[in-house]
Amino acid sequence: MAPPAAPDWVFERQTLWNQVEAAEQRQDSQLARDFDFALPVELTPSERLMLIQGFVQEQFVDRGMIADYSIHADKPANPHFHLMTTMRTIDAEGFGLKARDWNDKDLLQA
């Protein structure tokens, strides 16, 4: 998922993360934020997808991040998804500066 101004290549996972890495100057740069989220077992797969997409859109993409998620449902008692988000702003030209305000501990709103 990506902000509207993001170039089309952000939807190609390999290209996206290669470009994320190429945008960094330092070898020890943080490339992404990584999250793991549990999902309610009571929801159907389509309900889980709608929940994920709404949450990711509101909490990350609307702030300007690109969000790459993967749903894991291989263990019925432990449905969850993994999420990686970019550290830099993006527009039609590509990556910009790192958005330091995204580092706020209170990033996720209740």
C-alpha positions in Angstrom: 0.0 0.0 0.0 1.3 3.5 -0.8 0.4 7.1 -0.8 -1.3 8.4 -4.0 1.8 10.3 -5.2 4.1 7.3 -5.0 5.5 5.9 -8.3 4.1 2.7 -9.7 7.3 0.7 -9.0 6.6 0.8 -5.3 4.0 -2.0 -5.8 6.8 -4.4 -7.1 8.2 -5.7 -3.8 11.7 -6.5 -5.0 12.0 -3.1 -6.8 10.7 -1.3 -3.7 13.1 -2.7 -1.2 16.1 -2.4 -3.7 15.2 1.3 -4.1 14.8 1.7 -0.3 18.4 0.3 0.1 19.8 2.4 -2.7 18.4 5.6 -1.2 20.7 5.2 1.9 24.2 6.5 2.1 25.3 4.7 5.2 25.8 1.0 5.5 24.2 0.9 8.9 21.1 2.9 8.0 17.7 1.7 9.2 15.9 0.7 6.1 12.4 0.0 7.5 10.2 -0.4 10.5 9.1 -3.9 11.2 5.8 -4.8 13.0 4.0 -8.1 13.8 0.3 -7.9 14.6 -2.1 -10.5 15.9 -5.4 -11.0 14.2 -8.7 -12.1 15.7 -9.4 -15.8 15.1 -13.1 -15.1 15.0 -12.8 -13.1 11.7 -13.0 -14.7 8.3 -10.1 -14.2 5.9 -11.9 -11.5 4.0 -12.8 -9.7 7.3 -9.1 -9.9 8.3 -8.0 -8.4 5.0 -10.4 -5.5 5.4 -9.2 -4.9 8.9 -5.6 -5.0 7.9 -6.1 -2.7 4.9 -8.1 -0.1 6.9 -5.6 -0.1 9.8 -2.5 0.1 7.6 -4.1 2.9 5.5 -5.1 5.0 8.5 -2.0 4.4 10.7 0.8 4.3 8.1 -0.1 5.1 4.5 -2.1 8.3 5.3 1.1 9.5 7.0 3.1 9.0 3.8 4.7 5.6 4.4 4.8 2.7 2.0 3.5 -0.4 3.7 4.3 -3.9 2.7 2.4 -6.6 4.6 2.2 -10.3 4.6 -0.7 -12.3 6.1 0.2 -15.6 7.9 -2.7 -18.0 8.5 -0.8 -21.3 8.5 -1.7 -21.9 12.1 -5.4 -21.4 12.6 -5.0 -20.5 16.3 -2.4 -17.8 15.5 -3.5 -15.6 12.5 -1.2 -12.6 12.2 0.4 -10.3 9.7 3.9 -8.9 9.3 4.3 -5.3 8.2 7.3 -3.3 7.0 7.1 0.4 6.4 9.5 2.8 4.8 11.5 5.4 6.7 11.5 8.1 4.0 8.9 10.2 2.4 8.1 9.5 -1.3 6.6 11.4 -4.2 6.5 10.8 -8.0 10.3 11.6 -8.2 11.2 8.9 -5.6 12.4 8.9 -2.0 12.9 12.1 -0.1 14.2 12.7 3.4 13.7 10.4 6.4 10.6 11.5 8.3 11.9 11.7 11.8 8.5 12.6 13.2 7.4 9.0 12.4 9.7 7.9 15.2 7.3 9.2 17.8 6.5 6.5 20.4 2.8 7.5 20.1 2.7 6.9 16.4 -0.1 4.3 16.6 -3.3 6.1 17.7 -5.9 4.3 19.7 
